[in-house]
């Protein structure tokens, strides 16, 4: 299926690995020139080379922490008029809220709420003027079903969800859509790290596979599946999908209304 994206330009944040990388790869396969960001410059260049080799598409790197002003400036300088923006940042650590200080909360809000809003602010008016824009925010399944040990993630990502719900309806008439992708358990470094903390000496891969049996699909997600869902939301034909929260969790969230 041709998504009608050939020749478009995208910024994909935190894309050196994991779900961000999968989104960048899926867009590149559709002929999108992608600018990818990450803190690890060496790994970022390696990922860029892999995407170029796999797709033949232009890939530009913008090393830096997207949660900082300088990191955002680098990304926006590398891709001055993006048609597509994929907001993504590593989630805050798990733990007991009694142990978190104000500085911990501010860091979580900066990365998972305020940074996406700043990038939307910097790009959405240009998208409206050009009559095409696709913004996808990678949030978390915890927005629908909070995870007790991920209180900072629950809070920060829910704040972004509320902001997007209002703005998405304001810009949709300009063929600019804003939607959220909510990942459940995908086979990424973050899943391994979180599982390592819970496994208590058990082999992490075995722990993940055991956990996977509890999902209706009987497995964890493949990041490539997530990337394909992101590309679909960015398609030229997806302009009637506005302000939605697409949950990719293998059916874990049990609700008749989604």
C-alpha positions as a printed Julia matrix, in Angstrom:
258×3 Matrix{Float64}:
   0.0     0.0    0.0
   1.41    3.37  -1.05
   0.92    5.78   1.85
   1.45    8.84  -0.35
   4.45   10.08   1.61
   7.24    9.96  -0.96
   9.23   13.19  -0.91
   7.99   14.27   2.52
  10.36   15.22   5.35
  10.21   13.98   8.92
  11.84   14.51  12.29
  11.91   11.34  14.37
  13.05   11.86  17.94
  15.05    9.37  20.01
  15.45    7.19  16.93
  18.8     5.47  17.34
  17.11    2.32  18.65
  13.84    0.86  19.82
  10.47    2.23  18.79
  11.89    5.5   17.44
  14.22    3.6   15.12
  11.32    1.44  13.94
   9.27    4.53  13.11
  12.15    6.1   11.19
  12.7     2.88   9.23
   9.01    2.57   8.33
   8.81    6.17   7.14
  12.04    5.85   5.15
  10.63    2.81   3.38
   7.78    5.06   2.23
  10.26    7.48   0.65
  10.31   10.01   3.49
  13.59   11.87   4.08
  14.11   11.4    7.8
  16.06   13.41  10.34
  16.78   11.31  13.39
  17.88   12.42  16.84
  19.52   10.71  19.81
  22.02   11.44  22.56
  24.54    8.8   21.47
  26.09   10.27  18.3
  27.97    7.1   17.38
  24.93    4.86  17.67
  22.85    7.46  15.82
  25.23    7.43  12.85
  25.2     3.64  12.81
  21.4     3.61  12.74
  21.35    6.21   9.97
  23.68    4.07   7.87
  21.46    1.03   8.4
  18.31    2.91   7.38
  20.03    4.32   4.27
  21.24    0.85   3.27
  17.81   -0.68   3.78
  15.76    2.02   2.06
  17.98    4.16  -0.17
  16.4     7.2    1.45
  18.09   10.38   2.71
  18.78   10.17   6.44
  20.15   13.14   8.37
  21.38   12.95  11.94
  20.94   15.54  14.66
  22.84   14.34  17.75
  21.68   15.73  21.05
  19.23   15.34  23.9
  15.82   16.23  22.5
  14.68   17.14  26.03
  17.05   20.13  25.99
  16.76   23.42  24.15
  20.0    22.77  22.27
  18.87   19.28  21.24
  15.6    20.61  19.86
  17.4    23.43  18.06
  19.71   20.92  16.37
  16.81   18.83  15.12
  14.9    21.85  13.82
  18.0    23.22  12.11
  18.58   19.9   10.36
  14.98   19.75   9.12
  13.6    23.26   8.89
  10.18   22.49   7.38
   9.13   19.01   8.48
   5.92   17.52   7.15
   5.99   14.85   9.84
   7.01   15.01  13.5
   7.4    11.9   15.63
   7.77   12.9   19.27
   9.57   10.38  21.41
  11.75   10.37  24.5
  12.88    7.82  27.04
  10.47    7.36  29.9
  11.26    8.27  33.51
  12.38    5.55  35.9
  10.06    3.31  37.85
   9.79    3.56  41.59
   7.83    4.72  44.62
   6.59    8.31  44.39
   7.61    8.84  48.03
  11.23    8.71  46.91
  10.91   11.25  44.08
  11.89   14.87  44.51
  10.62   17.92  42.66
  13.66   17.77  40.35
  12.69   14.23  39.31
   9.2    15.36  38.36
  10.48   18.37  36.42
  12.83   16.14  34.44
   9.96   13.78  33.6
   7.69   16.64  32.55
  10.43   18.19  30.43
  11.08   14.97  28.52
   7.6    13.52  28.18
   5.27   16.52  28.1
   6.97   19.87  27.58
   9.47   18.78  24.9
   6.76   17.4   22.59
   4.75   20.57  23.12
   7.77   22.73  22.26
   8.4    20.77  19.06
   4.74   20.97  18.09
   4.82   24.71  18.74
   7.86   25.06  16.47
   6.4    23.09  13.55
   2.62   23.09  13.53
   2.03   26.55  12.03
   4.29   25.76   9.07
   2.41   22.52   8.54
  -0.89   24.4    8.58
   0.41   26.92   6.05
   1.54   24.13   3.71
  -1.76   22.24   4.22
  -0.11   19.0    5.27
   1.18   17.78   8.59
   1.29   14.6   10.61
   2.32   14.65  14.26
   2.54   11.41  16.2
   3.42   11.33  19.88
   4.8     8.08  21.27
   3.34    7.93  24.77
   2.5     4.76  26.72
  -0.23    2.22  27.39
  -0.12    3.63  30.93
  -2.15    6.59  29.64
  -5.12    4.21  29.38
  -4.21    1.81  32.17
  -1.83    3.39  34.72
   1.11    1.33  35.94
   1.6     1.78  39.67
   5.4     1.88  39.59
   5.51    4.35  36.66
   3.85    7.29  38.35
   5.98    9.96  36.69
   5.3     8.46  33.26
   1.58    8.17  34.01
   1.42   11.82  34.98
   3.64   13.43  32.35
   2.27   11.48  29.4
  -1.31   12.03  30.5
  -0.63   15.76  30.57
   0.56   15.6   26.96
  -2.52   13.58  26.03
  -4.8    16.25  27.45
  -2.98   19.03  25.62
  -3.08   17.18  22.31
  -6.8    16.44  22.64
  -7.58   20.14  22.42
  -5.0    21.23  19.84
  -5.69   18.38  17.41
  -9.23   19.67  16.85
  -7.97   23.18  16.13
  -5.54   22.29  13.34
  -7.33   19.39  11.63
  -9.07   21.7    9.14
  -5.62   22.47   7.69
  -4.93   18.77   6.96
  -2.69   18.6   10.0
  -3.36   15.66  12.3
  -2.05   14.99  15.78
  -2.42   11.52  17.25
  -0.79    9.4   19.93
   0.65    5.89  19.77
   0.48    4.01  23.07
   2.92    1.09  23.23
   2.5    -1.81  25.57
   5.26   -4.42  25.91
   7.57   -4.28  22.9
  10.92   -6.02  22.69
  13.12   -2.99  23.34
  15.99   -2.09  25.65
  13.52   -0.29  27.93
  11.44   -3.45  28.34
  14.59   -5.38  29.16
  15.68   -2.76  31.7
  12.28   -2.67  33.42
  12.1    -6.47  33.38
  15.59   -6.76  34.86
  14.37   -4.84  37.88
  11.41   -7.16  38.34
  13.06  -10.47  37.5
  14.94  -10.73  40.83
  17.79  -12.85  39.52
  15.69  -14.67  36.93
  16.94  -14.65  33.33
  15.51  -11.49  31.77
  14.55  -13.11  28.45
  12.78  -15.91  30.3
  10.98  -13.36  32.46
   9.82  -11.43  29.37
   8.59  -14.6   27.67
   6.72  -15.61  30.81
   5.12  -12.18  30.96
   4.22  -12.43  27.29
   2.06  -15.49  27.96
  -0.35  -13.3   29.92
  -1.21  -11.19  26.85
  -4.03  -12.27  24.51
  -1.48  -12.54  21.67
   0.85  -14.67  23.78
   3.88  -12.56  22.87
   5.47   -9.14  23.16
   5.4    -6.75  20.24
   7.92   -6.46  17.44
   9.1    -2.84  17.09
   8.61   -3.13  13.3
   4.87   -3.52  13.94
   4.92   -0.3   15.88
   6.78    1.48  13.09
   4.2     0.37  10.54
   1.38    1.71  12.72
   3.2     5.04  12.96
   3.61    5.22   9.18
  -0.1     4.48   8.75
  -1.05    7.43  10.98
   1.23    9.62   8.86
  -0.29    8.52   5.54
  -1.77   11.06   3.17
  -5.03    9.12   3.43
  -5.13    9.31   7.25
  -6.29   12.92   7.44
  -9.6    11.94   9.06
  -7.88   10.37  12.08
  -7.72   13.2   14.59
  -6.77   13.32  18.25
  -6.8     9.56  18.74
  -4.91    7.32  21.14
  -3.98    4.13  19.29
  -3.14    1.4   21.78
  -0.68   -1.3   20.69
  -0.51   -3.7   23.61
  -1.48   -7.11  22.24
  -4.98   -6.76  23.72
  -3.88   -6.37  27.34
  -6.2    -3.44  28.0
  -9.62   -5.02  28.43
 -12.39   -2.62  27.46
 -15.34   -2.7   25.07
 -14.76    0.96  24.2
 -10.96    0.86  23.74
